[in-house]
Amino acid sequence: MYLQLVLNAVNGFLVEWLNAVTTASDFNLTQALVGTLLSLITALSVEAKIWSPLGVSEAAKRSLVGSARSR
C-alpha cells in the first residue's frame, strides 16, 4: 500500500511537470495534488475489489470485445 502511495504521488507530480514543460506554462501544484489523489483512490479501489460488485469490469470487457468484432 505504501508503494502505491509513493508511485501515485510521483505520477501526479510527473504528469503535471510534463504538462508544464511541454506547454511552457507554470507548474500547478493544486492540479498535481488532485491528480495524485484521484489516481490513489482509483488504485486503492481496484486493490480492494470495489469494482467487482459494480460490474464495471464485465461492462468494459463486453464493450471492448464488441468493438473488436465490429472491425
PyMOL Python script that loads the backbone (N, CA, C, O; Angstrom):
from pymol import cmd

cmd.read_pdbstr("""\
ATOM      1  N   MET A   1       0.824  -1.189   0.000  1.00  0.00           N
ATOM      2  CA  MET A   1       0.000   0.000   0.000  1.00  0.00           C
ATOM      3  C   MET A   1       0.873   1.260   0.000  1.00  0.00           C
ATOM      4  O   MET A   1       0.544   2.251  -0.653  1.00  0.00           O
ATOM      5  N   TYR A   2       1.972   1.213   0.728  1.00  0.00           N
ATOM      6  CA  TYR A   2       2.852   2.384   0.751  1.00  0.00           C
ATOM      7  C   TYR A   2       3.502   2.615  -0.602  1.00  0.00           C
ATOM      8  O   TYR A   2       3.740   3.755  -1.001  1.00  0.00           O
ATOM      9  N   LEU A   3       3.788   1.529  -1.301  1.00  0.00           N
ATOM     10  CA  LEU A   3       4.360   1.659  -2.633  1.00  0.00           C
ATOM     11  C   LEU A   3       3.374   2.354  -3.566  1.00  0.00           C
ATOM     12  O   LEU A   3       3.768   3.199  -4.369  1.00  0.00           O
ATOM     13  N   GLN A   4       2.089   2.000  -3.463  1.00  0.00           N
ATOM     14  CA  GLN A   4       1.076   2.674  -4.278  1.00  0.00           C
ATOM     15  C   GLN A   4       1.009   4.161  -3.959  1.00  0.00           C
ATOM     16  O   GLN A   4       0.876   4.989  -4.860  1.00  0.00           O
ATOM     17  N   LEU A   5       1.100   4.491  -2.702  1.00  0.00           N
ATOM     18  CA  LEU A   5       1.055   5.892  -2.296  1.00  0.00           C
ATOM     19  C   LEU A   5       2.211   6.667  -2.913  1.00  0.00           C
ATOM     20  O   LEU A   5       2.020   7.757  -3.454  1.00  0.00           O
ATOM     21  N   VAL A   6       3.389   6.110  -2.830  1.00  0.00           N
ATOM     22  CA  VAL A   6       4.576   6.774  -3.375  1.00  0.00           C
ATOM     23  C   VAL A   6       4.491   6.869  -4.894  1.00  0.00           C
ATOM     24  O   VAL A   6       4.745   7.930  -5.463  1.00  0.00           O
ATOM     25  N   LEU A   7       4.138   5.771  -5.552  1.00  0.00           N
ATOM     26  CA  LEU A   7       4.067   5.783  -7.012  1.00  0.00           C
ATOM     27  C   LEU A   7       2.986   6.729  -7.534  1.00  0.00           C
ATOM     28  O   LEU A   7       3.188   7.392  -8.551  1.00  0.00           O
ATOM     29  N   ASN A   8       1.859   6.799  -6.861  1.00  0.00           N
ATOM     30  CA  ASN A   8       0.807   7.721  -7.281  1.00  0.00           C
ATOM     31  C   ASN A   8       1.212   9.169  -7.059  1.00  0.00           C
ATOM     32  O   ASN A   8       0.885  10.035  -7.870  1.00  0.00           O
ATOM     33  N   ALA A   9       1.913   9.437  -5.984  1.00  0.00           N
ATOM     34  CA  ALA A   9       2.391  10.799  -5.744  1.00  0.00           C
ATOM     35  C   ALA A   9       3.389  11.204  -6.825  1.00  0.00           C
ATOM     36  O   ALA A   9       3.318  12.310  -7.361  1.00  0.00           O
ATOM     37  N   VAL A  10       4.308  10.313  -7.138  1.00  0.00           N
ATOM     38  CA  VAL A  10       5.287  10.597  -8.193  1.00  0.00           C
ATOM     39  C   VAL A  10       4.581  10.785  -9.523  1.00  0.00           C
ATOM     40  O   VAL A  10       4.909  11.702 -10.277  1.00  0.00           O
ATOM     41  N   ASN A  11       3.620   9.928  -9.817  1.00  0.00           N
ATOM     42  CA  ASN A  11       2.882  10.027 -11.068  1.00  0.00           C
ATOM     43  C   ASN A  11       2.140  11.360 -11.186  1.00  0.00           C
ATOM     44  O   ASN A  11       2.198  12.007 -12.231  1.00  0.00           O
ATOM     45  N   GLY A  12       1.456  11.767 -10.143  1.00  0.00           N
ATOM     46  CA  GLY A  12       0.713  13.026 -10.188  1.00  0.00           C
ATOM     47  C   GLY A  12       1.612  14.219 -10.454  1.00  0.00           C
ATOM     48  O   GLY A  12       1.268  15.102 -11.239  1.00  0.00           O
ATOM     49  N   PHE A  13       2.753  14.244  -9.803  1.00  0.00           N
ATOM     50  CA  PHE A  13       3.669  15.368  -9.988  1.00  0.00           C
ATOM     51  C   PHE A  13       4.386  15.302 -11.333  1.00  0.00           C
ATOM     52  O   PHE A  13       4.624  16.337 -11.955  1.00  0.00           O
ATOM     53  N   LEU A  14       4.734  14.094 -11.789  1.00  0.00           N
ATOM     54  CA  LEU A  14       5.402  13.971 -13.090  1.00  0.00           C
ATOM     55  C   LEU A  14       4.483  14.369 -14.240  1.00  0.00           C
ATOM     56  O   LEU A  14       4.917  15.024 -15.189  1.00  0.00           O
ATOM     57  N   VAL A  15       3.239  13.980 -14.157  1.00  0.00           N
ATOM     58  CA  VAL A  15       2.292  14.342 -15.215  1.00  0.00           C
ATOM     59  C   VAL A  15       2.124  15.853 -15.276  1.00  0.00           C
ATOM     60  O   VAL A  15       2.130  16.432 -16.362  1.00  0.00           O
ATOM     61  N   GLU A  16       1.976  16.487 -14.143  1.00  0.00           N
ATOM     62  CA  GLU A  16       1.813  17.942 -14.135  1.00  0.00           C
ATOM     63  C   GLU A  16       3.092  18.643 -14.571  1.00  0.00           C
ATOM     64  O   GLU A  16       3.041  19.647 -15.281  1.00  0.00           O
ATOM     65  N   TRP A  17       4.238  18.120 -14.150  1.00  0.00           N
ATOM     66  CA  TRP A  17       5.513  18.717 -14.565  1.00  0.00           C
ATOM     67  C   TRP A  17       5.693  18.595 -16.078  1.00  0.00           C
ATOM     68  O   TRP A  17       6.109  19.548 -16.737  1.00  0.00           O
ATOM     69  N   LEU A  18       5.374  17.406 -16.628  1.00  0.00           N
ATOM     70  CA  LEU A  18       5.483  17.220 -18.069  1.00  0.00           C
ATOM     71  C   LEU A  18       4.540  18.149 -18.821  1.00  0.00           C
ATOM     72  O   LEU A  18       4.895  18.677 -19.875  1.00  0.00           O
ATOM     73  N   ASN A  19       3.353  18.347 -18.289  1.00  0.00           N
ATOM     74  CA  ASN A  19       2.408  19.279 -18.900  1.00  0.00           C
ATOM     75  C   ASN A  19       2.973  20.696 -18.888  1.00  0.00           C
ATOM     76  O   ASN A  19       2.862  21.417 -19.880  1.00  0.00           O
ATOM     77  N   ALA A  20       3.572  21.095 -17.782  1.00  0.00           N
ATOM     78  CA  ALA A  20       4.146  22.440 -17.688  1.00  0.00           C
ATOM     79  C   ALA A  20       5.316  22.605 -18.647  1.00  0.00           C
ATOM     80  O   ALA A  20       5.479  23.670 -19.243  1.00  0.00           O
ATOM     81  N   VAL A  21       6.124  21.580 -18.803  1.00  0.00           N
ATOM     82  CA  VAL A  21       7.287  21.661 -19.694  1.00  0.00           C
ATOM     83  C   VAL A  21       6.863  21.695 -21.151  1.00  0.00           C
ATOM     84  O   VAL A  21       7.388  22.491 -21.929  1.00  0.00           O
ATOM     85  N   THR A  22       5.920  20.843 -21.532  1.00  0.00           N
ATOM     86  CA  THR A  22       5.541  20.758 -22.946  1.00  0.00           C
ATOM     87  C   THR A  22       4.689  21.931 -23.408  1.00  0.00           C
ATOM     88  O   THR A  22       4.712  22.281 -24.588  1.00  0.00           O
ATOM     89  N   THR A  23       3.946  22.537 -22.506  1.00  0.00           N
ATOM     90  CA  THR A  23       3.097  23.664 -22.915  1.00  0.00           C
ATOM     91  C   THR A  23       3.688  25.015 -22.520  1.00  0.00           C
ATOM     92  O   THR A  23       3.070  26.055 -22.748  1.00  0.00           O
ATOM     93  N   ALA A  24       4.871  25.002 -21.933  1.00  0.00           N
ATOM     94  CA  ALA A  24       5.553  26.225 -21.491  1.00  0.00           C
ATOM     95  C   ALA A  24       4.668  27.048 -20.550  1.00  0.00           C
ATOM     96  O   ALA A  24       4.604  28.273 -20.652  1.00  0.00           O
ATOM     97  N   SER A  25       3.989  26.355 -19.637  1.00  0.00           N
ATOM     98  CA  SER A  25       3.148  27.031 -18.654  1.00  0.00           C
ATOM     99  C   SER A  25       3.731  26.805 -17.266  1.00  0.00           C
ATOM    100  O   SER A  25       4.730  26.104 -17.108  1.00  0.00           O
ATOM    101  N   ASP A  26       3.105  27.401 -16.271  1.00  0.00           N
ATOM    102  CA  ASP A  26       3.574  27.250 -14.895  1.00  0.00           C
ATOM    103  C   ASP A  26       3.146  25.903 -14.324  1.00  0.00           C
ATOM    104  O   ASP A  26       2.131  25.331 -14.722  1.00  0.00           O
ATOM    105  N   PHE A  27       3.947  25.413 -13.378  1.00  0.00           N
ATOM    106  CA  PHE A  27       3.622  24.186 -12.662  1.00  0.00           C
ATOM    107  C   PHE A  27       2.478  24.482 -11.714  1.00  0.00           C
ATOM    108  O   PHE A  27       2.547  25.426 -10.927  1.00  0.00           O
ATOM    109  N   ASN A  28       1.419  23.679 -11.787  1.00  0.00           N
ATOM    110  CA  ASN A  28       0.231  23.883 -10.965  1.00  0.00           C
ATOM    111  C   ASN A  28       0.215  22.829  -9.861  1.00  0.00           C
ATOM    112  O   ASN A  28      -0.108  21.669 -10.113  1.00  0.00           O
ATOM    113  N   LEU A  29       0.559  23.227  -8.655  1.00  0.00           N
ATOM    114  CA  LEU A  29       0.622  22.302  -7.527  1.00  0.00           C
ATOM    115  C   LEU A  29      -0.752  21.727  -7.196  1.00  0.00           C
ATOM    116  O   LEU A  29      -0.863  20.546  -6.868  1.00  0.00           O
ATOM    117  N   THR A  30      -1.787  22.537  -7.278  1.00  0.00           N
ATOM    118  CA  THR A  30      -3.142  22.063  -6.978  1.00  0.00           C
ATOM    119  C   THR A  30      -3.551  20.951  -7.935  1.00  0.00           C
ATOM    120  O   THR A  30      -4.107  19.936  -7.515  1.00  0.00           O
ATOM    121  N   GLN A  31      -3.277  21.140  -9.206  1.00  0.00           N
ATOM    122  CA  GLN A  31      -3.620  20.124 -10.199  1.00  0.00           C
ATOM    123  C   GLN A  31      -2.814  18.848  -9.972  1.00  0.00           C
ATOM    124  O   GLN A  31      -3.337  17.749 -10.155  1.00  0.00           O
ATOM    125  N   ALA A  32      -1.559  18.979  -9.578  1.00  0.00           N
ATOM    126  CA  ALA A  32      -0.732  17.805  -9.280  1.00  0.00           C
ATOM    127  C   ALA A  32      -1.293  17.037  -8.091  1.00  0.00           C
ATOM    128  O   ALA A  32      -1.323  15.807  -8.106  1.00  0.00           O
ATOM    129  N   LEU A  33      -1.732  17.744  -7.073  1.00  0.00           N
ATOM    130  CA  LEU A  33      -2.306  17.080  -5.896  1.00  0.00           C
ATOM    131  C   LEU A  33      -3.630  16.394  -6.213  1.00  0.00           C
ATOM    132  O   LEU A  33      -3.901  15.302  -5.714  1.00  0.00           O
ATOM    133  N   VAL A  34      -4.445  17.024  -7.031  1.00  0.00           N
ATOM    134  CA  VAL A  34      -5.723  16.425  -7.426  1.00  0.00           C
ATOM    135  C   VAL A  34      -5.473  15.160  -8.256  1.00  0.00           C
ATOM    136  O   VAL A  34      -6.129  14.140  -8.045  1.00  0.00           O
ATOM    137  N   GLY A  35      -4.544  15.227  -9.179  1.00  0.00           N
ATOM    138  CA  GLY A  35      -4.201  14.053  -9.979  1.00  0.00           C
ATOM    139  C   GLY A  35      -3.675  12.918  -9.120  1.00  0.00           C
ATOM    140  O   GLY A  35      -4.005  11.753  -9.341  1.00  0.00           O
ATOM    141  N   THR A  36      -2.853  13.267  -8.139  1.00  0.00           N
ATOM    142  CA  THR A  36      -2.321  12.269  -7.217  1.00  0.00           C
ATOM    143  C   THR A  36      -3.441  11.621  -6.423  1.00  0.00           C
ATOM    144  O   THR A  36      -3.477  10.398  -6.284  1.00  0.00           O
ATOM    145  N   LEU A  37      -4.338  12.411  -5.912  1.00  0.00           N
ATOM    146  CA  LEU A  37      -5.439  11.897  -5.099  1.00  0.00           C
ATOM    147  C   LEU A  37      -6.376  11.002  -5.907  1.00  0.00           C
ATOM    148  O   LEU A  37      -6.783   9.940  -5.437  1.00  0.00           O
ATOM    149  N   LEU A  38      -6.712  11.426  -7.109  1.00  0.00           N
ATOM    150  CA  LEU A  38      -7.615  10.626  -7.940  1.00  0.00           C
ATOM    151  C   LEU A  38      -6.989   9.296  -8.348  1.00  0.00           C
ATOM    152  O   LEU A  38      -7.664   8.267  -8.343  1.00  0.00           O
ATOM    153  N   SER A  39      -5.721   9.310  -8.695  1.00  0.00           N
ATOM    154  CA  SER A  39      -5.089   8.044  -9.073  1.00  0.00           C
ATOM    155  C   SER A  39      -4.918   7.136  -7.864  1.00  0.00           C
ATOM    156  O   SER A  39      -4.995   5.916  -8.006  1.00  0.00           O
ATOM    157  N   LEU A  40      -4.691   7.691  -6.686  1.00  0.00           N
ATOM    158  CA  LEU A  40      -4.590   6.883  -5.477  1.00  0.00           C
ATOM    159  C   LEU A  40      -5.938   6.242  -5.140  1.00  0.00           C
ATOM    160  O   LEU A  40      -5.992   5.063  -4.790  1.00  0.00           O
ATOM    161  N   ILE A  41      -7.006   6.999  -5.243  1.00  0.00           N
ATOM    162  CA  ILE A  41      -8.344   6.468  -4.968  1.00  0.00           C
ATOM    163  C   ILE A  41      -8.678   5.345  -5.945  1.00  0.00           C
ATOM    164  O   ILE A  41      -9.234   4.321  -5.550  1.00  0.00           O
ATOM    165  N   THR A  42      -8.340   5.533  -7.216  1.00  0.00           N
ATOM    166  CA  THR A  42      -8.596   4.500  -8.208  1.00  0.00           C
ATOM    167  C   THR A  42      -7.792   3.241  -7.913  1.00  0.00           C
ATOM    168  O   THR A  42      -8.334   2.137  -7.962  1.00  0.00           O
ATOM    169  N   ALA A  43      -6.514   3.393  -7.608  1.00  0.00           N
ATOM    170  CA  ALA A  43      -5.664   2.228  -7.328  1.00  0.00           C
ATOM    171  C   ALA A  43      -6.130   1.478  -6.092  1.00  0.00           C
ATOM    172  O   ALA A  43      -6.159   0.247  -6.088  1.00  0.00           O
ATOM    173  N   LEU A  44      -6.490   2.196  -5.054  1.00  0.00           N
ATOM    174  CA  LEU A  44      -6.941   1.530  -3.828  1.00  0.00           C
ATOM    175  C   LEU A  44      -8.290   0.855  -4.015  1.00  0.00           C
ATOM    176  O   LEU A  44      -8.533  -0.204  -3.435  1.00  0.00           O
ATOM    177  N   SER A  45      -9.170   1.445  -4.810  1.00  0.00           N
ATOM    178  CA  SER A  45     -10.470   0.812  -5.042  1.00  0.00           C
ATOM    179  C   SER A  45     -10.324  -0.449  -5.891  1.00  0.00           C
ATOM    180  O   SER A  45     -11.076  -1.408  -5.719  1.00  0.00           O
ATOM    181  N   VAL A  46      -9.365  -0.447  -6.798  1.00  0.00           N
ATOM    182  CA  VAL A  46      -9.112  -1.658  -7.578  1.00  0.00           C
ATOM    183  C   VAL A  46      -8.525  -2.732  -6.682  1.00  0.00           C
ATOM    184  O   VAL A  46      -8.909  -3.898  -6.782  1.00  0.00           O
ATOM    185  N   GLU A  47      -7.604  -2.361  -5.812  1.00  0.00           N
ATOM    186  CA  GLU A  47      -6.987  -3.330  -4.911  1.00  0.00           C
ATOM    187  C   GLU A  47      -8.009  -3.907  -3.932  1.00  0.00           C
ATOM    188  O   GLU A  47      -7.948  -5.089  -3.595  1.00  0.00           O
ATOM    189  N   ALA A  48      -8.937  -3.083  -3.480  1.00  0.00           N
ATOM    190  CA  ALA A  48      -9.959  -3.536  -2.528  1.00  0.00           C
ATOM    191  C   ALA A  48     -11.103  -4.263  -3.231  1.00  0.00           C
ATOM    192  O   ALA A  48     -12.046  -4.709  -2.579  1.00  0.00           O
ATOM    193  N   LYS A  49     -11.025  -4.383  -4.549  1.00  0.00           N
ATOM    194  CA  LYS A  49     -12.026  -5.069  -5.376  1.00  0.00           C
ATOM    195  C   LYS A  49     -13.410  -4.431  -5.253  1.00  0.00           C
ATOM    196  O   LYS A  49     -14.427  -5.124  -5.230  1.00  0.00           O
ATOM    197  N   ILE A  50     -13.430  -3.122  -5.175  1.00  0.00           N
ATOM    198  CA  ILE A  50     -14.699  -2.399  -5.118  1.00  0.00           C
ATOM    199  C   ILE A  50     -15.390  -2.437  -6.476  1.00  0.00           C
ATOM    200  O   ILE A  50     -16.619  -2.397  -6.546  1.00  0.00           O
ATOM    201  N   TRP A  51     -14.610  -2.516  -7.564  1.00  0.00           N
ATOM    202  CA  TRP A  51     -15.191  -2.509  -8.900  1.00  0.00           C
ATOM    203  C   TRP A  51     -15.952  -3.794  -9.208  1.00  0.00           C
ATOM    204  O   TRP A  51     -16.911  -3.769  -9.980  1.00  0.00           O
ATOM    205  N   SER A  52     -15.544  -4.915  -8.621  1.00  0.00           N
ATOM    206  CA  SER A  52     -16.151  -6.213  -8.973  1.00  0.00           C
ATOM    207  C   SER A  52     -17.660  -6.254  -8.761  1.00  0.00           C
ATOM    208  O   SER A  52     -18.376  -6.621  -9.693  1.00  0.00           O
ATOM    209  N   PRO A  53     -18.184  -5.899  -7.586  1.00  0.00           N
ATOM    210  CA  PRO A  53     -19.639  -5.984  -7.404  1.00  0.00           C
ATOM    211  C   PRO A  53     -20.419  -5.003  -8.274  1.00  0.00           C
ATOM    212  O   PRO A  53     -21.604  -5.214  -8.534  1.00  0.00           O
ATOM    213  N   LEU A  54     -19.776  -3.948  -8.720  1.00  0.00           N
ATOM    214  CA  LEU A  54     -20.481  -2.956  -9.534  1.00  0.00           C
ATOM    215  C   LEU A  54     -20.626  -3.391 -10.984  1.00  0.00           C
ATOM    216  O   LEU A  54     -21.428  -2.821 -11.724  1.00  0.00           O
ATOM    217  N   GLY A  55     -19.860  -4.395 -11.397  1.00  0.00           N
ATOM    218  CA  GLY A  55     -19.941  -4.887 -12.764  1.00  0.00           C
ATOM    219  C   GLY A  55     -19.208  -4.040 -13.773  1.00  0.00           C
ATOM    220  O   GLY A  55     -19.444  -4.173 -14.973  1.00  0.00           O
ATOM    221  N   VAL A  56     -18.328  -3.172 -13.321  1.00  0.00           N
ATOM    222  CA  VAL A  56     -17.595  -2.287 -14.230  1.00  0.00           C
ATOM    223  C   VAL A  56     -16.668  -3.090 -15.129  1.00  0.00           C
ATOM    224  O   VAL A  56     -16.567  -2.807 -16.323  1.00  0.00           O
ATOM    225  N   SER A  57     -15.975  -4.108 -14.559  1.00  0.00           N
ATOM    226  CA  SER A  57     -15.042  -4.870 -15.389  1.00  0.00           C
ATOM    227  C   SER A  57     -15.762  -5.651 -16.468  1.00  0.00           C
ATOM    228  O   SER A  57     -15.300  -5.714 -17.607  1.00  0.00           O
ATOM    229  N   GLU A  58     -16.877  -6.238 -16.122  1.00  0.00           N
ATOM    230  CA  GLU A  58     -17.622  -7.007 -17.119  1.00  0.00           C
ATOM    231  C   GLU A  58     -18.157  -6.102 -18.218  1.00  0.00           C
ATOM    232  O   GLU A  58     -18.143  -6.479 -19.389  1.00  0.00           O
ATOM    233  N   ALA A  59     -18.622  -4.929 -17.863  1.00  0.00           N
ATOM    234  CA  ALA A  59     -19.111  -3.983 -18.873  1.00  0.00           C
ATOM    235  C   ALA A  59     -17.983  -3.542 -19.790  1.00  0.00           C
ATOM    236  O   ALA A  59     -18.178  -3.407 -20.998  1.00  0.00           O
ATOM    237  N   ALA A  60     -16.797  -3.317 -19.219  1.00  0.00           N
ATOM    238  CA  ALA A  60     -15.650  -2.931 -20.035  1.00  0.00           C
ATOM    239  C   ALA A  60     -15.239  -4.063 -20.966  1.00  0.00           C
ATOM    240  O   ALA A  60     -14.919  -3.830 -22.132  1.00  0.00           O
ATOM    241  N   LYS A  61     -15.247  -5.284 -20.454  1.00  0.00           N
ATOM    242  CA  LYS A  61     -14.892  -6.429 -21.294  1.00  0.00           C
ATOM    243  C   LYS A  61     -15.883  -6.585 -22.453  1.00  0.00           C
ATOM    244  O   LYS A  61     -15.483  -6.841 -23.589  1.00  0.00           O
ATOM    245  N   ARG A  62     -17.168  -6.431 -22.160  1.00  0.00           N
ATOM    246  CA  ARG A  62     -18.174  -6.552 -23.220  1.00  0.00           C
ATOM    247  C   ARG A  62     -18.010  -5.467 -24.267  1.00  0.00           C
ATOM    248  O   ARG A  62     -18.114  -5.733 -25.465  1.00  0.00           O
ATOM    249  N   SER A  63     -17.755  -4.254 -23.824  1.00  0.00           N
ATOM    250  CA  SER A  63     -17.640  -3.162 -24.796  1.00  0.00           C
ATOM    251  C   SER A  63     -16.364  -3.274 -25.608  1.00  0.00           C
ATOM    252  O   SER A  63     -16.362  -2.941 -26.793  1.00  0.00           O
ATOM    253  N   LEU A  64     -15.276  -3.736 -25.000  1.00  0.00           N
ATOM    254  CA  LEU A  64     -14.031  -3.887 -25.746  1.00  0.00           C
ATOM    255  C   LEU A  64     -14.099  -5.056 -26.720  1.00  0.00           C
ATOM    256  O   LEU A  64     -13.587  -4.954 -27.835  1.00  0.00           O
ATOM    257  N   VAL A  65     -14.711  -6.146 -26.328  1.00  0.00           N
ATOM    258  CA  VAL A  65     -14.843  -7.295 -27.212  1.00  0.00           C
ATOM    259  C   VAL A  65     -15.796  -6.955 -28.351  1.00  0.00           C
ATOM    260  O   VAL A  65     -15.561  -7.344 -29.495  1.00  0.00           O
ATOM    261  N   GLY A  66     -16.856  -6.241 -28.050  1.00  0.00           N
ATOM    262  CA  GLY A  66     -17.803  -5.853 -29.094  1.00  0.00           C
ATOM    263  C   GLY A  66     -17.197  -4.931 -30.127  1.00  0.00           C
ATOM    264  O   GLY A  66     -17.505  -5.040 -31.313  1.00  0.00           O
ATOM    265  N   SER A  67     -16.335  -4.017 -29.690  1.00  0.00           N
ATOM    266  CA  SER A  67     -15.726  -3.093 -30.638  1.00  0.00           C
ATOM    267  C   SER A  67     -14.690  -3.805 -31.493  1.00  0.00           C
ATOM    268  O   SER A  67     -14.453  -3.400 -32.631  1.00  0.00           O
ATOM    269  N   ALA A  68     -14.061  -4.868 -30.967  1.00  0.00           N
ATOM    270  CA  ALA A  68     -13.079  -5.615 -31.763  1.00  0.00           C
ATOM    271  C   ALA A  68     -13.790  -6.436 -32.848  1.00  0.00           C
ATOM    272  O   ALA A  68     -13.244  -6.621 -33.936  1.00  0.00           O
ATOM    273  N   ARG A  69     -14.987  -6.921 -32.565  1.00  0.00           N
ATOM    274  CA  ARG A  69     -15.719  -7.713 -33.554  1.00  0.00           C
ATOM    275  C   ARG A  69     -16.244  -6.870 -34.705  1.00  0.00           C
ATOM    276  O   ARG A  69     -16.371  -7.364 -35.826  1.00  0.00           O
ATOM    277  N   SER A  70     -16.551  -5.605 -34.444  1.00  0.00           N
ATOM    278  CA  SER A  70     -17.146  -4.760 -35.474  1.00  0.00           C
ATOM    279  C   SER A  70     -16.118  -4.264 -36.473  1.00  0.00           C
ATOM    280  O   SER A  70     -16.482  -3.677 -37.492  1.00  0.00           O
ATOM    281  N   ARG A  71     -14.849  -4.485 -36.203  1.00  0.00           N
ATOM    282  CA  ARG A  71     -13.812  -4.010 -37.125  1.00  0.00           C
ATOM    283  C   ARG A  71     -13.720  -4.861 -38.306  1.00  0.00           C
ATOM    284  O   ARG A  71     -12.898  -4.607 -39.187  1.00  0.00           O
TER     285      ARG A  71
END
""", "prot")
cmd.dss("prot")
cmd.show_as("cartoon", "prot")
cmd.util.cbc("prot")
cmd.orient("prot")
